[in-house]
Each structure stands twice: as C-alpha cells, then as structure tokens.
Amino acid sequence: MVKTASILRDLVAIPSVSSLSNVPVVNYALKFLDRWKIERHPYTDPAGTAKLNVVARTRPGIAALALVCHTDTVPFDADWKEAVNPKIRAGKLYGRGSCDVKGFLACVLSAASRIDPERLARPLAVVLTADEEIGCVGAKLLAKKKALRARHTIIGEPTGLAPVRAGKGYALAEIVVRGKEAHSAFPARGRSAIADAARVILALERVSRKLAARRNRAFDPPYTTLNAGVIRGGSAKNIVPGECRITVEWRPVPGQDGRWAAELIGEELAALRKKDPGFQAELEVKRLDPAFAPSRGEALANLLERLSGRRAATVAFGTEAAHLGSPDAETVVFGPGDMTVAHRPGEFVPLGELEQCVTCLVAAIREFCA
Ligand SMILES: [Zn+2]
C-alpha cells in the first residue's frame, strides 16, 4: 500500500498543463491499475500534441461505480517554485494540481491499491480524461463515443468532500461591433465602434437583470450569471474606432436552456439596430456546455454525505458531469480541496482530506461493487 501523499507528490511533479501531453500522468496512473482491463482512446489536439483518455475496468460491462478524473492542470506562474516541486507544510501539500485535481487522482489510485480487482463482483471503472481545463475536450470525446456506461459516477473536483449533485453550465460568446474608421478630427465621417459597444454593455446589463429574475434557489448566486470579461476596440488615439469586440460568458442554471441568454442578447442587439439603422453588431456563440442537473437517484450522494459528514451541495463552476453523466445513472462531483484555492499560485490540498477521501472511495467501492 502506497501512501496517498506520496502518490500525489509524484503526480504534481509530472507537469501536465493542458498544452502538454497528458500521457506521462496517465502512464504513471496505469501502474496502479495493472490487473485492470484498459481501453485507450488516444487523440491529437489541434497543436499536434498526443492526448490520451483511458477507461479502465475491473471487468467488462456497465460499471456499478465509475471514478472519473481529469489529468491536465491550468498553467502556472514561472515564479512559483513549488508548482512542480511539491512541498508539504503544516498538513497541506502545495503544488500545481494538488487541489485541481491530482489530489482526487491520488485518492483514486490509493483506493485502487487497497482493493483486489478480481474480488469485486460488479465492474468498477476508473476513467482518466485529457484537456478538461480547456473545455472538457477529452470528456466530450468519450461521451461522443459512448465509451463509459455506469450506474453511479463520481467526477473528481475539489468540493471539500461535499457531494455535489448539480452544477451550472457554461456558455461563451463574442460580440463584434462594427463602426467606420475616420480621422478623429472629422468624427462625423466615421462611426465609433467603441461608442456603440458602450450601448451593447448597457444592453448586457439589461440581459443580466432578466436572467437574475429567474431564480434557482439551489445555487449561489441563485440565477444564471453573465460577465463581459474582455473588451477590445480601436487602433489609435486619432482614429475613430472601426471595430470593437466584447467577450461574454454566462453560466446557466440547470433546467434553463443556455441558448436563452443568447436569444435575449440577440433581441437587445436587434432593438438597438431598429432605433439606429447605422448600428452594427453580431453575436457569435462559441461554446454552449449544458448544466449538470441533479440525478434522480440519491444513493451515492447519501452514502458520501454519511461518510464525509458534509451536506450535498451545488457548484457554480462547470465540470465533466454535464458530459459524462446520464439521466438513468447517478452522478456526483466530489473530491478533496477547495476550488477557491485552485487555479492560482499557492494551490494546496489538506492531507487530512486526502485520507478521508480514500476512506470514502473504498467504502463506495465496497457498497456498489462488492
Ligand atoms: Zn478540475
């Protein structure tokens, strides 16, 4: 039996930012699954880098329990020396991915090393995915191939060991506002795309208010949020700007079609054009990931609540659950660590939560697969 913290140390020391190949991390993990049936789903990303999804099973058939974990991390600051040189201080392990989500992966591998795969009556699956941090690319490919069928699925993400039963979706769009360039000394000869973009921003505030009026009390905040995160326009101080681009994202609550916000934005743009025929703006939706709606079954969430002592919850961030969950199965997002410390320098996971997570996973395996 290998100590979970030392597995995590090894995992953090293998850089696996999404732009790199995840094959080294997967190969490390497979050493713990040597008597399992391994199904490989390789692909090449748009930059030509080799990526690998893996579905490992203890035996063929629909998995009674599947443990899903992504293998990539977000990038890190070059100044952060511990990013791939993990350090333990005061009961916490620091390093990129320690929390999101190599901590959970270490727990899965540790739990796997504590069971005899041949002695499980029902199939247990471990699913390793690539490119989660850049849009759940690996999970979407597995979903498209219907590579995973499971009755109960635990998707690893830092939830502080609270079983998460629902999550918001994710949508991303760009609004391109077109004006007409002119010498700034003669503004009447052009049309400022930045001034028109200001009208669009005010319209987006109206859309936000409409979205906020539809409540879903299971979430904090209890509605679909919208953010204009990036705006870029103009080329010089003495040119009337000809173009301005606004990047918008929104996070739809379950039960609400992600296209609704896009329709509201579209209506606002059409209204601006009607008032002023010279106004030109187009909305291009680039991503529409569905929300993760609560499963009908509750057996897995109830078990994890009992084992971890944490109440079931919802999350405002997107996960692979929206892609790998299925309506006839129960899906829960669960794992050690706190998402608010992830994706920033100094990311860590408390070692106590690692051990507690392993205990929960071993108990869940016994409950559903023994
Ligand atoms: Zn993650």
Boltz pocket constraint, residues with backbone or C-beta under 6 A from the ligand:
constraints:
  - pocket:
      binder: B
      contacts: [[A, 70], [A, 72], [A, 100], [A, 101], [A, 132], [A, 156], [A, 157], [A, 158]]
      max_distance: 6.0
